[in-house]
Amino acid sequence: MFDKILGVEEQAHTAEDDEWDAFVAAHAQGSLLQTTGWARLKNRFGWRSHRVWLKRDGRIVAGAQLLYKSAAMGLMKMAYIPHGPLVDWTDAEQTAVLLNQIDHSVYERRAAIVKMEPLVWQDDVPPDAWQAICQQHDLRPETDTIQPPQTMIVDLRPSPDDILAAMKQKTRYNIRLAAKKGVTTRLGGRSDLPAFVQLMQQTGQRDGFGIHTPLYYQAAYEIFAETGQAALWLAEFEGRPLAAIMVFTLGTNAYYLYGASGSEERERMPNYAVQWAAIEWAKNQGCQSYDLWGIPDAPEAELEANFTNRHDGLWGVYRFKRGFGGQIKRTVGATDRVYNNLAYKLYQWRRSR
């Protein structure tokens, strides 16, 4: 039995926030997207957050941080659990009790669906086993995803020389070429955010993808830099920023979430220099893994066969990311819990468009 079940609205920082963040950092499925910092970030940009958890003997053993927002042109409200819930999915009782608490949270806030994207790797829970779990708990798998279900993770436990040796030969060459061509890297700060945003805007225009507002990047950096969990790295030539990335940490994990580069001096390979600087920094922070965050959702054989001629979606970044020697990992994907079938059909129609 569970001795305590709590629900917490996002508010001023409390000791309960620290307890939750410690639980997330230590959990095998823990992710930056389940931290209170992430809730604070999303709350500034149209979302509302709520946490539920289960305690046993005074210690959190399972939980979820839910984000709420209007969807389908404002005609319905949805709940979203990025990289959660954090639960032992093989423990049917624990899972059922936590889902019941999620139901209460959703009912109280009048949401029509909750989309869950647990950070559970297919290596640990194969598709057939995941299908059975979803069927047991009335969840609908194989739905649309918000976070990329597939990523590449670089192992930071070896020495820097061994990490370099595991990379593709061309990537190692480009890292060294950047240094030869006068590219330098440095750890930036708040005053460098305008340069980062300018580079992001250039990247979005050049590569044709959407970006966040300047205030979003500023908030993301400030919220996590405050707790030592964010770093802004820049690659420069003769004092001019050519590329920049924002990296985040949680426990022994590092995450490459945002990267940008200008349209000038690209032959100096600043992207490679700044990525390697961030990898070295993450290793020095005690991180054991570096998540490159998002590649096309396709089998490795298909990725390798098509990365040179496809540039749509995440294919454009895969060619760059594959060079850093990471291991391809895929989650079990998203699953939906539906409370209003008519609203769910509206949501599906809107997402399909």
Number of C-alpha atoms within 10 A of each C-alpha: 10 14 10 13 16 12 17 14 12 17 13 7 11 9 8 11 18 13 12 20 21 16 19 25 19 13 15 13 18 25 25 23 17 26 21 24 20 19 22 21 20 19 17 12 12 11 17 17 22 21 23 22 24 23 16 13 10 10 14 19 17 22 28 29 29 27 23 22 16 14 18 16 10 9 10 18 20 24 29 21 23 24 24 23 27 26 24 15 17 12 10 13 12 19 19 14 17 21 20 12 20 26 18 14 19 21 13 9 14 16 22 21 23 24 25 25 24 24 21 25 17 16 11 11 16 13 16 9 14 19 17 12 19 16 12 11 13 14 19 16 21 12 12 14 15 13 13 17 23 20 20 21 24 20 18 23 13 12 11 14 8 11 18 17 13 17 17 13 13 11 21 18 13 18 22 15 18 22 17 11 14 12 24 21 22 14 15 17 15 12 8 15 19 13 17 30 21 16 22 26 21 16 20 16 12 12 13 11 12 11 15 11 12 15 13 16 19 16 16 18 22 18 17 21 17 10 9 13 19 21 22 23 25 31 27 21 18 9 9 12 22 28 31 33 24 23 26 24 25 22 19 16 23 30 23 19 13 17 20 21 26 20 12 10 15 13 11 21 23 31 23 24 27 28 26 19 19 27 24 16 17 23 21 11 16 15 21 18 20 24 22 25 17 23 24 20 15 11 11 12 8 11 18 13 10 13 18 12 10 14 14 12 13 16 20 17 16 22 19 13 21 21 16 26 19 21 14 16 17 21 21 23 25 25 21 22 21 19 16 13 11 10 20 20 11 16 20 13 11 12 11 8 5
